[in-house]
Every structure is written in C-alpha cells, then in structure tokens.
Amino acid sequence: MQTLDVISVNIWQILISLINLVLLFLILKKFLFKPVKKMLQKRKDEIDAQYQAAADAEQTSEEHRKEWEATLATADAKADIILQNATENAKRHGDRLVMEAQEKAESIIRVAQNEAELERRKATEGIKREIVEVSGALTEKMLEREINVQDHHALIESFIEKIGEENDGNN
C-alpha cells in the first residue's frame, strides 16, 4: 500500500491557519472595519443632515409661499375695497354734480320765468297806458265830432274788451 503524503491532513496546520484567519479577521476588524464603519456612519450622518436641511428649506419655502399667497389675497382684497370706495366716491361726486347742475338749471328757469312774468306785466301796463292814450285820443276826436257820452263809453269799453281778448289769446 501506498500512502499519500501529499494529501495528508495536518490538524496543527489547520489549527494554525484558523488561528491566523481569526487573528487576521480581528486585526482587520480593529484597523479597517471599525474606521470604515465610522467613516460610512459619518458620511451617512452628513447625507442625512443634508436631506434634513433640504426638507427644512422646502418647508420654509412652502411657509413663505403660503404667507405670500395670503399677502397677495389680502392685497387683492384691499385693492378691491379701494377700487370699490373710489367708484362709490366718484358716483357720489357725479351725483352731486348732477344735482348741482339740476339746481342751477331750475334756478335759471325760475329766473327766466320771473323775468318773463315781469316783462308780461310791463307789457300789460304798457298796453293799458296805450289804451289810456288811445282812449284820450279817441275822446278828443269824438269830442271834435260831438258824440254823446254814452257812445263814448261804449267805444272805450269795446276797445278795452278787444285788447283784453288779444292779450288772452297771446297768453
């Protein structure tokens, strides 16, 4: 029989290899794994901090956007109120101007009516004076012809009635 020395199992060698492997693992864990883990944790913390800062900035910008929207809504409401007040003031001013113009027009009409009434009275008085003058002239002519008093009165009355009818027709 032949023995195989090449394939021999050496327990001490396996044990030493295992111890070397464990020692290598412990050394690597101590010097590489922990620092790498710390570096990865630090990097993770930095990234988390950046995400948190971005979330805070987004929340702040959203709050600012809502504030601006509220401010704009308030400004729009104020502008509407100002516009409404200005419109009402303009309407009141326009109404006041129209009323003043109507009052002036009515005043002018009253003055014109008063002047027309005064002119009518003057014209009436003038006509009466003319009647008196014509009556006087008529009387003189009649006296020249020697008309009696009754004819004279009848002529004057008919003349006055005729002039009164003409005045009534003109009014």
Order of alpha helices (4+ residues) and beta strands (2+ residues): alpha-alpha-alpha
